[in-house]
Amino acid sequence: MQTALLKLYVAWPRVQRAGNVDAYVRRILVNSGIDESRRPWRREDPGLDGLDEPVVAPPAVEDRSAVLAALATLPMGQRRVVVLRHFLGMSIDETAADLRCSPGTVKSQNARALARLTELLTAQFGTVGGQDR
């Protein structure tokens, strides 16, 4: 239910323009129910017996601040692509649809943005992603 409400919230301007709110909400509820029942972790037995600690520690506050500061230096289009692709986990096609551009534009903006972020963060920390550059 929460997922359905979130999807409706995100799409609300488009839903209002279309004019058929009831049908859209019903479709969101149905699709969310189907998606939730298909989630792979519902079928899996982790078998960790209480050993479910994260493998990678969350980034330190100063690292997160550095990433956000570097992200703020990017042009708006590149920043949007990075946030949608890497923070929200959207696919190239989903990002292109959301930004109303071609998948090629998403790919090129993403490549330029990641190169710039790598450059900025490497200058600050010396390594990015555990590799020396």
VOPAGU-2260 file (C-alpha; in pm, 1 decimal, decimal comma):
REM VOPAGU-2260
SITE   aa  ch    i         X         Y         Z
SITE  MET   A    0       0,0       0,0       0,0
SITE  GLN   A    1     281,0     242,2      86,4
SITE  THR   A    2     455,9     166,3    -240,8
SITE  ALA   A    3     134,2     239,1    -429,0
SITE  LEU   A    4      90,4     571,2    -251,2
SITE  LEU   A    5     450,9     664,9    -323,5
SITE  LYS   A    6     406,9     583,5    -692,7
SITE  LEU   A    7      88,3     789,7    -701,0
SITE  TYR   A    8     260,5    1081,9    -529,0
SITE  VAL   A    9     545,5    1080,1    -779,7
SITE  ALA   A   10     311,3    1057,8   -1078,3
SITE  TRP   A   11      41,2    1291,9    -944,3
SITE  PRO   A   12      91,8    1579,5   -1194,8
SITE  ARG   A   13      73,1    1334,8   -1485,7
SITE  VAL   A   14    -233,3    1162,9   -1333,9
SITE  GLN   A   15    -416,3    1491,3   -1291,1
SITE  ARG   A   16    -348,0    1589,8   -1651,4
SITE  ALA   A   17    -476,7    1253,0   -1776,7
SITE  GLY   A   18    -797,2    1302,0   -1581,7
SITE  ASN   A   19    -871,9     937,4   -1499,8
SITE  VAL   A   20    -745,7     925,3   -1141,2
SITE  ASP   A   21    -956,0     629,2   -1025,1
SITE  ALA   A   22    -837,3     398,1   -1301,1
SITE  TYR   A   23    -474,9     500,0   -1248,5
SITE  VAL   A   24    -493,8     436,2    -873,0
SITE  ARG   A   25    -655,2      94,3    -926,7
SITE  ARG   A   26    -380,8       1,7   -1173,3
SITE  ILE   A   27    -109,4     114,2    -927,6
SITE  LEU   A   28    -263,6     -96,7    -650,7
SITE  VAL   A   29    -286,2    -404,4    -871,3
SITE  ASN   A   30      66,5    -365,9   -1008,1
SITE  SER   A   31     212,7    -300,5    -661,6
SITE  GLY   A   32      44,9    -613,1    -525,9
SITE  ILE   A   33     180,6    -820,9    -812,0
SITE  ASP   A   34     529,0    -669,5    -779,6
SITE  GLU   A   35     536,2    -733,0    -405,4
SITE  SER   A   36     437,5   -1096,8    -445,5
SITE  ARG   A   37     714,4   -1148,6    -701,9
SITE  ARG   A   38     995,7   -1009,9    -488,4
SITE  PRO   A   39    1275,8   -1269,4    -482,7
SITE  TRP   A   40    1347,5   -1231,2    -110,7
SITE  ARG   A   41     997,3   -1359,4     -31,8
SITE  ARG   A   42    1099,5   -1696,2    -174,6
SITE  GLU   A   43    1450,4   -1712,8     -33,9
SITE  ASP   A   44    1561,8   -1847,7     299,5
SITE  PRO   A   45    1868,4   -1646,0     392,3
SITE  GLY   A   46    2012,1   -1908,6     627,9
SITE  LEU   A   47    2222,9   -1648,0     804,6
SITE  ASP   A   48    2108,5   -1740,1    1157,3
SITE  GLY   A   49    2154,3   -1390,2    1297,5
SITE  LEU   A   50    2467,3   -1312,4    1098,0
SITE  ASP   A   51    2301,0   -1053,1     880,1
SITE  GLU   A   52    2547,9    -770,7     942,1
SITE  PRO   A   53    2621,5    -557,3     635,9
SITE  VAL   A   54    2939,4    -650,9     452,8
SITE  VAL   A   55    3024,7    -290,5     373,5
SITE  ALA   A   56    3006,2     -31,4     646,5
SITE  PRO   A   57    2793,7     272,1     563,4
SITE  PRO   A   58    2999,8     570,5     450,6
SITE  ALA   A   59    3123,6     805,8     716,6
SITE  VAL   A   60    2941,7    1135,7     751,6
SITE  GLU   A   61    3235,0    1330,7     610,5
SITE  ASP   A   62    3251,9    1095,4     306,9
SITE  ARG   A   63    2882,3    1144,5     244,8
SITE  SER   A   64    2922,3    1519,6     276,7
SITE  ALA   A   65    3208,0    1512,2      26,0
SITE  VAL   A   66    2998,6    1313,9    -222,7
SITE  LEU   A   67    2705,4    1554,2    -184,3
SITE  ALA   A   68    2936,1    1854,6    -225,3
SITE  ALA   A   69    3089,2    1700,8    -539,4
SITE  LEU   A   70    2742,4    1619,6    -669,5
SITE  ALA   A   71    2636,6    1981,5    -617,6
SITE  THR   A   72    2912,3    2097,1    -855,7
SITE  LEU   A   73    2766,1    1900,8   -1147,8
SITE  PRO   A   74    2536,5    2067,2   -1401,5
SITE  MET   A   75    2168,3    2010,2   -1328,9
SITE  GLY   A   76    2115,3    1753,7   -1608,3
SITE  GLN   A   77    2408,1    1539,0   -1498,9
SITE  ARG   A   78    2304,3    1565,4   -1134,9
SITE  ARG   A   79    1951,7    1447,3   -1217,4
SITE  VAL   A   80    2083,8    1148,5   -1412,0
SITE  VAL   A   81    2320,4    1046,6   -1129,7
SITE  VAL   A   82    2051,2    1075,4    -864,8
SITE  LEU   A   83    1793,8     879,2   -1064,3
SITE  ARG   A   84    2037,9     611,1   -1181,3
SITE  HIS   A   85    2253,9     560,0    -874,0
SITE  PHE   A   86    2064,6     689,2    -573,2
SITE  LEU   A   87    1718,2     571,3    -679,8
SITE  GLY   A   88    1836,3     272,1    -884,6
SITE  MET   A   89    1637,6     347,3   -1199,2
SITE  SER   A   90    1729,0     183,6   -1529,4
SITE  ILE   A   91    1853,2     380,2   -1828,9
SITE  ASP   A   92    1513,4     355,8   -1997,5
SITE  GLU   A   93    1325,3     459,0   -1681,5
SITE  THR   A   94    1558,5     754,3   -1633,6
SITE  ALA   A   95    1516,8     859,3   -1996,8
SITE  ALA   A   96    1138,3     839,8   -1967,6
SITE  ASP   A   97    1139,6    1035,5   -1642,2
SITE  LEU   A   98    1364,5    1307,7   -1783,4
SITE  ARG   A   99    1193,2    1300,4   -2126,1
SITE  CYS   A  100    1515,3    1244,0   -2316,8
SITE  SER   A  101    1676,3     961,7   -2512,5
SITE  PRO   A  102    1858,9     669,4   -2347,9
SITE  GLY   A  103    2174,8     785,9   -2527,7
SITE  THR   A  104    2152,0    1121,0   -2351,8
SITE  VAL   A  105    2118,5     943,4   -2017,6
SITE  LYS   A  106    2426,6     731,5   -2093,5
SITE  SER   A  107    2642,1    1024,4   -2200,8
SITE  GLN   A  108    2531,7    1246,8   -1910,9
SITE  ASN   A  109    2595,1     961,8   -1669,1
SITE  ALA   A  110    2942,9     893,7   -1810,6
SITE  ARG   A  111    3042,8    1260,7   -1793,4
SITE  ALA   A  112    2903,2    1298,4   -1442,6
SITE  LEU   A  113    3077,9     988,8   -1307,6
SITE  ALA   A  114    3408,1    1095,5   -1465,2
SITE  ARG   A  115    3376,8    1437,5   -1301,3
SITE  LEU   A  116    3278,3    1291,0    -963,5
SITE  THR   A  117    3570,2    1047,6    -979,9
SITE  GLU   A  118    3803,4    1335,1   -1058,4
SITE  LEU   A  119    3675,1    1548,2    -769,8
SITE  LEU   A  120    3669,9    1268,6    -513,6
SITE  THR   A  121    4008,0    1130,5    -618,6
SITE  ALA   A  122    4157,9    1475,6    -567,3
SITE  GLN   A  123    4008,0    1485,7    -219,5
SITE  PHE   A  124    4059,4    1127,6     -97,1
SITE  GLY   A  125    4329,9     990,4    -325,0
SITE  THR   A  126    4131,2     679,4    -416,4
SITE  VAL   A  127    3778,5     611,8    -533,0
SITE  GLY   A  128    3615,1     269,3    -515,2
SITE  GLY   A  129    3918,0     116,5    -344,0
SITE  GLN   A  130    4147,8     173,9    -643,9
SITE  ASP   A  131    4443,2     405,7    -668,7
SITE  ARG   A  132    4437,6     632,7    -968,4
